[in-house]
């Protein structure tokens, strides 16, 4: 059985933390939603632009099922 843990983090690109995230993952368009490997920090998937709450849950579910 595989267990997924989701951590939601919101960082504005004009803050120190946000700039670090943008630089590290080479993000140019905001907003961006990332799925990161919790152990390595590797970017597993990214979506740019606004995503509504229902759509976000859908894509997270589809992504999880496809693993």
MINUPA-65974 format. One record per atom (N, C-alpha, C, O): chain; residue in three letters; x, y, z. Coordinates in Angstrom, 3 decimals, m for minus. Layout:
N
<r mol="A" type="ALA" X="X" Y="Y" Z="Z"/>
...
This chain:
67
<r mol="A" type="UNK" X="0.843" Y="m1.182" Z="0.000"/>
<r mol="A" type="UNK" X="0.000" Y="0.000" Z="0.000"/>
<r mol="A" type="UNK" X="0.887" Y="1.242" Z="0.000"/>
<r mol="A" type="UNK" X="1.863" Y="1.321" Z="0.746"/>
<r mol="A" type="UNK" X="0.541" Y="2.198" Z="m0.833"/>
<r mol="A" type="UNK" X="1.281" Y="3.446" Z="m0.918"/>
<r mol="A" type="UNK" X="0.506" Y="4.529" Z="m0.191"/>
<r mol="A" type="UNK" X="m0.710" Y="4.652" Z="m0.345"/>
<r mol="A" type="UNK" X="1.211" Y="5.300" Z="0.590"/>
<r mol="A" type="UNK" X="0.594" Y="6.403" Z="1.327"/>
<r mol="A" type="UNK" X="1.169" Y="7.715" Z="0.810"/>
<r mol="A" type="UNK" X="2.388" Y="7.878" Z="0.743"/>
<r mol="A" type="UNK" X="0.307" Y="8.637" Z="0.450"/>
<r mol="A" type="UNK" X="0.741" Y="9.940" Z="m0.009"/>
<r mol="A" type="UNK" X="0.438" Y="10.972" Z="1.066"/>
<r mol="A" type="UNK" X="m0.627" Y="10.952" Z="1.682"/>
<r mol="A" type="UNK" X="1.374" Y="11.859" Z="1.278"/>
<r mol="A" type="UNK" X="1.183" Y="12.966" Z="2.206"/>
<r mol="A" type="UNK" X="1.284" Y="14.242" Z="1.389"/>
<r mol="A" type="UNK" X="2.283" Y="14.476" Z="0.708"/>
<r mol="A" type="UNK" X="0.255" Y="15.059" Z="1.459"/>
<r mol="A" type="UNK" X="0.241" Y="16.318" Z="0.725"/>
<r mol="A" type="UNK" X="0.502" Y="17.453" Z="1.697"/>
<r mol="A" type="UNK" X="m0.140" Y="17.548" Z="2.743"/>
<r mol="A" type="UNK" X="1.429" Y="18.296" Z="1.354"/>
<r mol="A" type="UNK" X="1.709" Y="19.497" Z="2.145"/>
<r mol="A" type="UNK" X="1.479" Y="20.684" Z="1.233"/>
<r mol="A" type="UNK" X="2.060" Y="20.776" Z="0.151"/>
<r mol="A" type="UNK" X="0.646" Y="21.570" Z="1.668"/>
<r mol="A" type="UNK" X="0.334" Y="22.766" Z="0.890"/>
<r mol="A" type="UNK" X="1.156" Y="23.923" Z="1.443"/>
<r mol="A" type="UNK" X="1.140" Y="24.198" Z="2.643"/>
<r mol="A" type="UNK" X="1.866" Y="24.586" Z="0.559"/>
<r mol="A" type="UNK" X="2.677" Y="25.738" Z="0.935"/>
<r mol="A" type="UNK" X="2.366" Y="26.867" Z="m0.031"/>
<r mol="A" type="UNK" X="2.370" Y="26.675" Z="m1.247"/>
<r mol="A" type="UNK" X="2.101" Y="28.017" Z="0.503"/>
<r mol="A" type="UNK" X="1.894" Y="29.196" Z="m0.339"/>
<r mol="A" type="UNK" X="3.026" Y="30.157" Z="m0.054"/>
<r mol="A" type="UNK" X="3.250" Y="30.548" Z="1.092"/>
<r mol="A" type="UNK" X="3.740" Y="30.535" Z="m1.101"/>
<r mol="A" type="UNK" X="4.835" Y="31.492" Z="m0.951"/>
<r mol="A" type="UNK" X="4.698" Y="32.538" Z="m2.046"/>
<r mol="A" type="UNK" X="4.569" Y="32.199" Z="m3.222"/>
<r mol="A" type="UNK" X="4.725" Y="33.782" Z="m1.670"/>
<r mol="A" type="UNK" X="4.643" Y="34.869" Z="m2.638"/>
<r mol="A" type="UNK" X="6.009" Y="35.087" Z="m3.268"/>
<r mol="A" type="UNK" X="7.034" Y="35.006" Z="m2.591"/>
<r mol="A" type="UNK" X="6.019" Y="35.367" Z="m4.579"/>
<r mol="A" type="UNK" X="7.294" Y="35.496" Z="m5.282"/>
<r mol="A" type="UNK" X="8.067" Y="36.760" Z="m4.913"/>
<r mol="A" type="UNK" X="9.211" Y="36.920" Z="m5.338"/>
<r mol="A" type="UNK" X="7.475" Y="37.652" Z="m4.141"/>
<r mol="A" type="UNK" X="8.201" Y="38.848" Z="m3.719"/>
<r mol="A" type="UNK" X="8.722" Y="38.734" Z="m2.281"/>
<r mol="A" type="UNK" X="9.122" Y="39.731" Z="m1.681"/>
<r mol="A" type="UNK" X="8.715" Y="37.515" Z="m1.736"/>
<r mol="A" type="UNK" X="9.304" Y="37.269" Z="m0.414"/>
<r mol="A" type="UNK" X="10.601" Y="36.484" Z="m0.587"/>
<r mol="A" type="UNK" X="10.849" Y="35.914" Z="m1.649"/>
<r mol="A" type="UNK" X="11.412" Y="36.454" Z="0.442"/>
<r mol="A" type="UNK" X="12.680" Y="35.722" Z="0.365"/>
<r mol="A" type="UNK" X="12.441" Y="34.242" Z="0.061"/>
<r mol="A" type="UNK" X="13.099" Y="33.664" Z="m0.803"/>
<r mol="A" type="UNK" X="11.494" Y="33.637" Z="0.778"/>
<r mol="A" type="UNK" X="11.194" Y="32.222" Z="0.558"/>
<r mol="A" type="UNK" X="10.674" Y="31.990" Z="m0.859"/>
<r mol="A" type="UNK" X="11.078" Y="31.034" Z="m1.522"/>
<r mol="A" type="UNK" X="9.784" Y="32.858" Z="m1.320"/>
<r mol="A" type="UNK" X="9.237" Y="32.727" Z="m2.661"/>
<r mol="A" type="UNK" X="10.298" Y="32.868" Z="m3.734"/>
<r mol="A" type="UNK" X="10.288" Y="32.126" Z="m4.716"/>
<r mol="A" type="UNK" X="11.221" Y="33.818" Z="m3.560"/>
<r mol="A" type="UNK" X="12.307" Y="33.987" Z="m4.527"/>
<r mol="A" type="UNK" X="13.205" Y="32.760" Z="m4.572"/>
<r mol="A" type="UNK" X="13.669" Y="32.367" Z="m5.642"/>
<r mol="A" type="UNK" X="13.453" Y="32.148" Z="m3.407"/>
<r mol="A" type="UNK" X="14.271" Y="30.934" Z="m3.367"/>
<r mol="A" type="UNK" X="13.608" Y="29.810" Z="m4.152"/>
<r mol="A" type="UNK" X="14.262" Y="29.113" Z="m4.927"/>
<r mol="A" type="UNK" X="12.295" Y="29.638" Z="m3.944"/>
<r mol="A" type="UNK" X="11.553" Y="28.593" Z="m4.655"/>
<r mol="A" type="UNK" X="11.573" Y="28.869" Z="m6.154"/>
<r mol="A" type="UNK" X="11.830" Y="27.961" Z="m6.944"/>
<r mol="A" type="UNK" X="11.304" Y="30.110" Z="m6.555"/>
<r mol="A" type="UNK" X="11.296" Y="30.472" Z="m7.980"/>
<r mol="A" type="UNK" X="12.654" Y="30.239" Z="m8.623"/>
<r mol="A" type="UNK" X="12.736" Y="29.740" Z="m9.746"/>
<r mol="A" type="UNK" X="13.711" Y="30.595" Z="m7.921"/>
<r mol="A" type="UNK" X="15.062" Y="30.415" Z="m8.453"/>
<r mol="A" type="UNK" X="15.416" Y="28.940" Z="m8.553"/>
<r mol="A" type="UNK" X="15.911" Y="28.490" Z="m9.587"/>
<r mol="A" type="UNK" X="15.170" Y="28.187" Z="m7.497"/>
<r mol="A" type="UNK" X="15.553" Y="26.780" Z="m7.461"/>
<r mol="A" type="UNK" X="14.828" Y="25.961" Z="m8.532"/>
<r mol="A" type="UNK" X="15.438" Y="25.126" Z="m9.198"/>
<r mol="A" type="UNK" X="13.514" Y="26.205" Z="m8.695"/>
<r mol="A" type="UNK" X="12.722" Y="25.434" Z="m9.651"/>
<r mol="A" type="UNK" X="12.556" Y="26.148" Z="m10.999"/>
<r mol="A" type="UNK" X="11.795" Y="25.701" Z="m11.857"/>
<r mol="A" type="UNK" X="13.274" Y="27.261" Z="m11.174"/>
<r mol="A" type="UNK" X="13.258" Y="28.029" Z="m12.423"/>
<r mol="A" type="UNK" X="11.831" Y="28.388" Z="m12.859"/>
<r mol="A" type="UNK" X="11.440" Y="28.161" Z="m14.004"/>
<r mol="A" type="UNK" X="11.077" Y="28.944" Z="m11.934"/>
<r mol="A" type="UNK" X="9.696" Y="29.337" Z="m12.200"/>
<r mol="A" type="UNK" X="9.673" Y="30.737" Z="m12.784"/>
<r mol="A" type="UNK" X="10.355" Y="31.632" Z="m12.284"/>
<r mol="A" type="UNK" X="8.901" Y="30.930" Z="m13.829"/>
<r mol="A" type="UNK" X="8.802" Y="32.252" Z="m14.447"/>
<r mol="A" type="UNK" X="7.383" Y="32.786" Z="m14.456"/>
<r mol="A" type="UNK" X="7.190" Y="34.001" Z="m14.492"/>
<r mol="A" type="UNK" X="6.383" Y="31.916" Z="m14.425"/>
<r mol="A" type="UNK" X="4.993" Y="32.348" Z="m14.459"/>
<r mol="A" type="UNK" X="4.325" Y="32.052" Z="m13.123"/>
<r mol="A" type="UNK" X="4.497" Y="30.973" Z="m12.555"/>
<r mol="A" type="UNK" X="3.567" Y="33.016" Z="m12.632"/>
<r mol="A" type="UNK" X="2.863" Y="32.853" Z="m11.374"/>
<r mol="A" type="UNK" X="1.376" Y="32.971" Z="m11.624"/>
<r mol="A" type="UNK" X="0.972" Y="33.703" Z="m12.528"/>
<r mol="A" type="UNK" X="0.565" Y="32.297" Z="m10.880"/>
<r mol="A" type="UNK" X="0.921" Y="31.314" Z="m9.852"/>
<r mol="A" type="UNK" X="1.325" Y="29.984" Z="m10.482"/>
<r mol="A" type="UNK" X="0.972" Y="29.687" Z="m11.624"/>
<r mol="A" type="UNK" X="2.065" Y="29.199" Z="m9.725"/>
<r mol="A" type="UNK" X="2.484" Y="27.866" Z="m10.142"/>
<r mol="A" type="UNK" X="2.203" Y="26.898" Z="m9.007"/>
<r mol="A" type="UNK" X="2.472" Y="27.198" Z="m7.843"/>
<r mol="A" type="UNK" X="1.665" Y="25.743" Z="m9.346"/>
<r mol="A" type="UNK" X="1.437" Y="24.679" Z="m8.374"/>
<r mol="A" type="UNK" X="2.458" Y="23.594" Z="m8.673"/>
<r mol="A" type="UNK" X="2.574" Y="23.138" Z="m9.810"/>
<r mol="A" type="UNK" X="3.198" Y="23.183" Z="m7.648"/>
<r mol="A" type="UNK" X="4.228" Y="22.157" Z="m7.796"/>
<r mol="A" type="UNK" X="3.882" Y="20.928" Z="m6.979"/>
<r mol="A" type="UNK" X="3.319" Y="21.036" Z="m5.889"/>
<r mol="A" type="UNK" X="4.219" Y="19.762" Z="m7.506"/>
<r mol="A" type="UNK" X="4.227" Y="18.538" Z="m6.712"/>
<r mol="A" type="UNK" X="5.688" Y="18.144" Z="m6.605"/>
<r mol="A" type="UNK" X="6.354" Y="17.893" Z="m7.609"/>
<r mol="A" type="UNK" X="6.179" Y="18.092" Z="m5.369"/>
<r mol="A" type="UNK" X="7.584" Y="17.807" Z="m5.111"/>
<r mol="A" type="UNK" X="7.739" Y="16.482" Z="m4.394"/>
<r mol="A" type="UNK" X="6.897" Y="16.101" Z="m3.581"/>
<r mol="A" type="UNK" X="8.816" Y="15.787" Z="m4.698"/>
<r mol="A" type="UNK" X="9.149" Y="14.570" Z="m3.966"/>
<r mol="A" type="UNK" X="9.513" Y="14.994" Z="m2.545"/>
<r mol="A" type="UNK" X="10.395" Y="15.835" Z="m2.370"/>
<r mol="A" type="UNK" X="8.859" Y="14.434" Z="m1.525"/>
<r mol="A" type="UNK" X="9.100" Y="14.884" Z="m0.149"/>
<r mol="A" type="UNK" X="10.488" Y="14.529" Z="0.382"/>
<r mol="A" type="UNK" X="10.943" Y="15.120" Z="1.361"/>
<r mol="A" type="UNK" X="11.152" Y="13.589" Z="m0.239"/>
<r mol="A" type="UNK" X="12.482" Y="13.194" Z="0.239"/>
<r mol="A" type="UNK" X="13.577" Y="13.956" Z="m0.490"/>
<r mol="A" type="UNK" X="14.489" Y="14.493" Z="0.138"/>
<r mol="A" type="UNK" X="13.487" Y="14.004" Z="m1.817"/>
<r mol="A" type="UNK" X="14.553" Y="14.620" Z="m2.606"/>
<r mol="A" type="UNK" X="14.301" Y="16.087" Z="m2.945"/>
<r mol="A" type="UNK" X="15.240" Y="16.824" Z="m3.245"/>
<r mol="A" type="UNK" X="13.030" Y="16.516" Z="m2.898"/>
<r mol="A" type="UNK" X="12.691" Y="17.871" Z="m3.307"/>
<r mol="A" type="UNK" X="12.583" Y="18.020" Z="m4.814"/>
<r mol="A" type="UNK" X="12.365" Y="19.126" Z="m5.308"/>
<r mol="A" type="UNK" X="12.731" Y="16.923" Z="m5.561"/>
<r mol="A" type="UNK" X="12.644" Y="16.958" Z="m7.015"/>
<r mol="A" type="UNK" X="11.242" Y="17.356" Z="m7.449"/>
<r mol="A" type="UNK" X="10.249" Y="16.907" Z="m6.877"/>
<r mol="A" type="UNK" X="11.177" Y="18.211" Z="m8.473"/>
<r mol="A" type="UNK" X="9.882" Y="18.612" Z="m9.034"/>
<r mol="A" type="UNK" X="9.329" Y="17.435" Z="m9.818"/>
<r mol="A" type="UNK" X="9.947" Y="16.975" Z="m10.778"/>
<r mol="A" type="UNK" X="8.162" Y="16.949" Z="m9.406"/>
<r mol="A" type="UNK" X="7.532" Y="15.821" Z="m10.065"/>
<r mol="A" type="UNK" X="6.529" Y="16.282" Z="m11.121"/>
<r mol="A" type="UNK" X="6.349" Y="15.629" Z="m12.149"/>
<r mol="A" type="UNK" X="5.884" Y="17.409" Z="m10.855"/>
<r mol="A" type="UNK" X="4.862" Y="17.944" Z="m11.761"/>
<r mol="A" type="UNK" X="4.655" Y="19.410" Z="m11.448"/>
<r mol="A" type="UNK" X="4.834" Y="19.833" Z="m10.306"/>
<r mol="A" type="UNK" X="4.281" Y="20.188" Z="m12.443"/>
<r mol="A" type="UNK" X="4.007" Y="21.611" Z="m12.240"/>
<r mol="A" type="UNK" X="2.852" Y="22.051" Z="m13.129"/>
<r mol="A" type="UNK" X="2.705" Y="21.582" Z="m14.258"/>
<r mol="A" type="UNK" X="2.047" Y="22.945" Z="m12.609"/>
<r mol="A" type="UNK" X="0.959" Y="23.570" Z="m13.362"/>
<r mol="A" type="UNK" X="1.113" Y="25.075" Z="m13.193"/>
<r mol="A" type="UNK" X="1.294" Y="25.568" Z="m12.080"/>
<r mol="A" type="UNK" X="1.039" Y="25.799" Z="m14.301"/>
<r mol="A" type="UNK" X="1.136" Y="27.257" Z="m14.249"/>
<r mol="A" type="UNK" X="m0.242" Y="27.865" Z="m14.437"/>
<r mol="A" type="UNK" X="m1.082" Y="27.319" Z="m15.154"/>
<r mol="A" type="UNK" X="m0.467" Y="28.999" Z="m13.787"/>
<r mol="A" type="UNK" X="m1.735" Y="29.704" Z="m13.907"/>
<r mol="A" type="UNK" X="m2.687" Y="29.331" Z="m12.781"/>
<r mol="A" type="UNK" X="m2.402" Y="28.462" Z="m11.957"/>
<r mol="A" type="UNK" X="m3.812" Y="30.007" Z="m12.772"/>
<r mol="A" type="UNK" X="m4.799" Y="29.773" Z="m11.729"/>
<r mol="A" type="UNK" X="m5.454" Y="28.408" Z="m11.903"/>
<r mol="A" type="UNK" X="m5.818" Y="28.005" Z="m13.008"/>
<r mol="A" type="UNK" X="m5.591" Y="27.715" Z="m10.785"/>
<r mol="A" type="UNK" X="m6.284" Y="26.433" Z="m10.761"/>
<r mol="A" type="UNK" X="m7.311" Y="26.516" Z="m9.643"/>
<r mol="A" type="UNK" X="m6.958" Y="26.766" Z="m8.490"/>
<r mol="A" type="UNK" X="m8.569" Y="26.309" Z="m9.973"/>
<r mol="A" type="UNK" X="m9.614" Y="26.313" Z="m8.956"/>
<r mol="A" type="UNK" X="m9.449" Y="25.130" Z="m8.014"/>
<r mol="A" type="UNK" X="m8.772" Y="24.156" Z="m8.343"/>
<r mol="A" type="UNK" X="m10.061" Y="25.215" Z="m6.858"/>
<r mol="A" type="UNK" X="m9.919" Y="24.167" Z="m5.843"/>
<r mol="A" type="UNK" X="m10.380" Y="22.801" Z="m6.347"/>
<r mol="A" type="UNK" X="m9.706" Y="21.796" Z="m6.127"/>
<r mol="A" type="UNK" X="m11.525" Y="22.766" Z="m7.020"/>
<r mol="A" type="UNK" X="m12.025" Y="21.484" Z="m7.522"/>
<r mol="A" type="UNK" X="m11.093" Y="20.898" Z="m8.568"/>
<r mol="A" type="UNK" X="m10.820" Y="19.698" Z="m8.555"/>
<r mol="A" type="UNK" X="m10.605" Y="21.734" Z="m9.472"/>
<r mol="A" type="UNK" X="m9.689" Y="21.263" Z="m10.519"/>
<r mol="A" type="UNK" X="m8.373" Y="20.791" Z="m9.891"/>
<r mol="A" type="UNK" X="m7.807" Y="19.791" Z="m10.333"/>
<r mol="A" type="UNK" X="m7.891" Y="21.485" Z="m8.887"/>
<r mol="A" type="UNK" X="m6.657" Y="21.074" Z="m8.220"/>
<r mol="A" type="UNK" X="m6.813" Y="19.685" Z="m7.619"/>
<r mol="A" type="UNK" X="m5.922" Y="18.847" Z="m7.756"/>
<r mol="A" type="UNK" X="m7.926" Y="19.438" Z="m6.961"/>
<r mol="A" type="UNK" X="m8.163" Y="18.110" Z="m6.396"/>
<r mol="A" type="UNK" X="m8.244" Y="17.051" Z="m7.488"/>
<r mol="A" type="UNK" X="m7.749" Y="15.937" Z="m7.316"/>
<r mol="A" type="UNK" X="m8.865" Y="17.397" Z="m8.607"/>
<r mol="A" type="UNK" X="m8.955" Y="16.455" Z="m9.723"/>
<r mol="A" type="UNK" X="m7.572" Y="16.086" Z="m10.254"/>
<r mol="A" type="UNK" X="m7.265" Y="14.906" Z="m10.424"/>
<r mol="A" type="UNK" X="m6.738" Y="17.092" Z="m10.517"/>
<r mol="A" type="UNK" X="m5.423" Y="16.800" Z="m11.086"/>
<r mol="A" type="UNK" X="m4.537" Y="16.079" Z="m10.084"/>
<r mol="A" type="UNK" X="m3.722" Y="15.243" Z="m10.475"/>
<r mol="A" type="UNK" X="m4.678" Y="16.385" Z="m8.802"/>
<r mol="A" type="UNK" X="m3.907" Y="15.675" Z="m7.797"/>
<r mol="A" type="UNK" X="m4.337" Y="14.205" Z="m7.732"/>
<r mol="A" type="UNK" X="m3.496" Y="13.314" Z="m7.615"/>
<r mol="A" type="UNK" X="m5.634" Y="13.960" Z="m7.807"/>
<r mol="A" type="UNK" X="m6.143" Y="12.592" Z="m7.783"/>
<r mol="A" type="UNK" X="m5.686" Y="11.829" Z="m9.011"/>
<r mol="A" type="UNK" X="m5.229" Y="10.691" Z="m8.903"/>
<r mol="A" type="UNK" X="m5.808" Y="12.455" Z="m10.198"/>
<r mol="A" type="UNK" X="m5.393" Y="11.819" Z="m11.446"/>
<r mol="A" type="UNK" X="m3.895" Y="11.531" Z="m11.396"/>
<r mol="A" type="UNK" X="m3.464" Y="10.445" Z="m11.782"/>
<r mol="A" type="UNK" X="m3.099" Y="12.488" Z="m10.927"/>
<r mol="A" type="UNK" X="m1.653" Y="12.305" Z="m10.838"/>
<r mol="A" type="UNK" X="m1.324" Y="11.152" Z="m9.904"/>
<r mol="A" type="UNK" X="m0.485" Y="10.310" Z="m10.222"/>
<r mol="A" type="UNK" X="m1.981" Y="11.115" Z="m8.756"/>
<r mol="A" type="UNK" X="m1.728" Y="10.063" Z="m7.773"/>
<r mol="A" type="UNK" X="m2.091" Y="8.694" Z="m8.341"/>
<r mol="A" type="UNK" X="m1.351" Y="7.731" Z="m8.142"/>
<r mol="A" type="UNK" X="m3.213" Y="8.593" Z="m9.041"/>
<r mol="A" type="UNK" X="m3.646" Y="7.339" Z="m9.615"/>
<r mol="A" type="UNK" X="m2.706" Y="6.861" Z="m10.729"/>
<r mol="A" type="UNK" X="m2.562" Y="5.659" Z="m10.954"/>
<r mol="A" type="UNK" X="m2.078" Y="7.802" Z="m11.414"/>
<r mol="A" type="UNK" X="m1.202" Y="7.452" Z="m12.521"/>
<r mol="A" type="UNK" X="0.190" Y="7.032" Z="m12.105"/>
<r mol="A" type="UNK" X="0.978" Y="6.595" Z="m12.944"/>
<r mol="A" type="UNK" X="0.507" Y="7.153" Z="m10.841"/>
<r mol="A" type="UNK" X="1.858" Y="6.796" Z="m10.373"/>
<r mol="A" type="UNK" X="2.044" Y="5.319" Z="m10.331"/>
<r mol="A" type="UNK" X="3.117" Y="4.843" Z="m9.963"/>
